[in-house]
Amino acid sequence: MAETITAISTAPGEGGIGIVRVSGPASLDIMRKMMPGCPEEVEPRHAYYGKVVADSSVADAEVIDEAVFLFMKEPASYTGEDMLEIQGHGSSASMKAILRAVLDSGFDGVRMAEPGEFTKLAFLNGKMDLAQAEAVIDLIKAKTDLSLSIAESQVEGRLSDTIREIRESLLDVLAGMAVDIDYPDADVYDEYTDPYDPDEESGSEIVSGLRWVNSEIRDLLDTASIGRIARDGIRAVIVGKPNAGKSSLMNAILGEGRVIVTDVPGTTRDTVEETAQVSGIPIVLVDTAGLRDTDDKVEKIGIERTTQAIAGADIVILVLDGSQALDEEDEKILQFIEKMNTEHLIVVINKEDLGTSVSEEEVHRRMPEATVITTSLIGSAAVDAARSISEKIGEMLDLGSIDIGDTSIITSERHVHLLRSAQDNISEAVKMINNGEPMEVAELSAHYAYNALGKILGEEVGEDVIDRVFSKFCLGK
């Protein structure tokens, strides 16, 4: 029996509009039952305004809400099935009441949708491939213009088209390998020239073809670092001894008082994460506990997490209390950072308004490559310092140069794994051919690469992979 699924598709909380989504063969029947005065002939993609009731056949049925009903006829819908959207007022009570009325409509097979099930149906019904479906969740979670742009391009199919082009090139090579296996004395692949390494004396145009395909895969893998930054952000860890001004700096960069600031040392007892945006790139700011000796068990846990955060940081921002000479706590932090050999370091000498006992020259003697800023993290000076630090972060990581243009960007670890698998198998095939091994064996490795690329698009993937992909989705999408 064909099922009909339903869920609230808008985020929890209050809003001007809320949407209950329905997909399956009972969609139109549900609209007719819940909308008094529903026309006999419902025009797909036409908005109908009316009241919402549990059963329009009941005289004086209690009105749940007023809404816009939008019916979409299969296959011209998101899921490829008949679909219905009931767009009511965005209160939690209204949405739950409409959803309950759909579930209690009495039609066979109506049930709650699982997380991501609408998009899963779109994939299973051929409305999009798996790479496009995975990009939908990136689109929902996008925090910056860059991550939004990359996700939109993937949903539109740019990455999928690139993968298909690479597979098509590899398929041509596989065809040449098949001919070579059947007719070893024939001159195959005459039309292929080696754009990758024309001076390579491999004696095999098939090897040239495989190397060219591998170069295309390598170029795609090179975008994974940009993809990681766009999707997960850059981790900037703020460190320093208690009461140096770490939380004040974080609040200044965020532009709001998200972190508790007091003159009591040790207020921050755990890592606190918030996200800002620099040059369109998400920056995950991590405010940390101080690195000091303490008998407080909770504070000790925070300090351990601080050391872990520094180890995984892209940027370390060290805040020093410049009104006092460097003490044992400062030395402990400095030695730890020096030991970590942090590549990108910004040192903020704070509390300039209270006098300067730590100079920029003193810091540069210890850390010649560090960027040093002297300031007071109060009032307008804090805003100026935050702006300066944001600019330095952008310069250090060359964020202003990121321009995806028409480039396909890899953001998924699943895709990275499959591309590397394809790359390794093609390299193995080339090695076999150059070592004089039978073409049949090399062709098998090349075919594994072809299959790995296909799995990015969702070809020949198991149900466990599909379930894992869509388990990351929110309910209603």
ABEGO torsion letter per residue (X at the ends): XBBBBBBBABBBEBBABBBBBBBEAAAAAAAAAABBGBBABBBBGBBBBBBBBABAABBGBBBABBBBBBBBBOABBAAGBBBBBBBBBABAAAAAAAAAAAAAAGBBGBBBBBBGAAAAAAAAAGABBAAAAAAAAAAAABABAAAAAAAAAAAAGAAAAAAAAAAAAAAAAAAAAAAAAABAABBBGAABBBAABAABBAGBAAAAAAAAAAAAAAAAAAAAAAAAAAAAEBBBBBBEBBGAGAAAAAAAAAGBBABBBBABBGABABBBBBBBBBGGBBBBBBBBBBBBBBABAAAAAAAAAAAAAAAABABBBBBBBAABBBBAAAAAAAAAAAAAGBABBBBBBBGAAAEBABBAAAAAAABAABBBBBBBBBEAAAAAAAAAAAAAAAAAAGAAABBAEABBBBABAAAAAAAAAAAAAAAAAAAAAAAGBBAAAAAAAAAAAAAAAAAAAGBGBBAAAAAAAAAABBBGX
